[in-house]
Amino acid sequence: MKQEKVRKPGKKDPSRAARVADYSYKKRFYQSGTVADDYDFHRWGSPQRARRNRAKWKTILAALAQTEGVGTILDLPCGTGRFTDRLVECGYQVIGSDISLEMMQQANRRIGPMKGLLGFVRADAEHLPLPDSSVDCIMSIRFLFHVDPVTRVRMLKDMGRVSRRWLILDYRHKYSYRYAMYRLRRLVGLAKNPLVRVSRAQLQQEARDAGLKVRAVLPVARVFSDKWVVLCETSR
């Protein structure tokens, strides 16, 4: 009997966005029921991808351990809620927020009612529909690298307005094996697509421009990961 081939996450998955430096495209792309239905499988549907997710969560917890006075967290964008329920389980009061209703519907179905989950709010990160200083912390994971630096600083300013004190962000940086190999391929003419990553100086400058202070930069994995979890504090 012929064994049925097991589907694995791949480049042809409907929730894999095109690699284009166009935030408006990404903004539209993720507001799709088809994308939301496939998203968890594409992102975490293999042992390797699941390990990466666990490593990111471990690093987020390390960042949270360096905060104080955090009771409420805005998870922005929450997507399908991969960290939303975990934050609630840690004892925080959590609001899930995303521009995509379809993603939040997936999150709501998967998580269900939880004491400490305050609900979901549709929001554009450029103009958050929340009052000043209305949460203790904003967490924004797997989002900011989709955005050009000028738009990113504008978003960070508004996050700093809404957060009383803390922001937990992730960035893709230049100090990794992957980026070193990209630079090598580029030198010999083999790199087809640009690989945009930030330096520490760029990170610090963006934080200053947004009125934030960088308190900690935590690598998800040294050398082989190009991801940082960054803890920032509002300057007021």
Summary of the structure (lengths in Angstrom):
residues: 236
radius of gyration: 18.0
end to end distance: 67.8
largest distance: 67.8
contacts: 697
relative contact order: 0.13
helix: 39%
strand: 22%
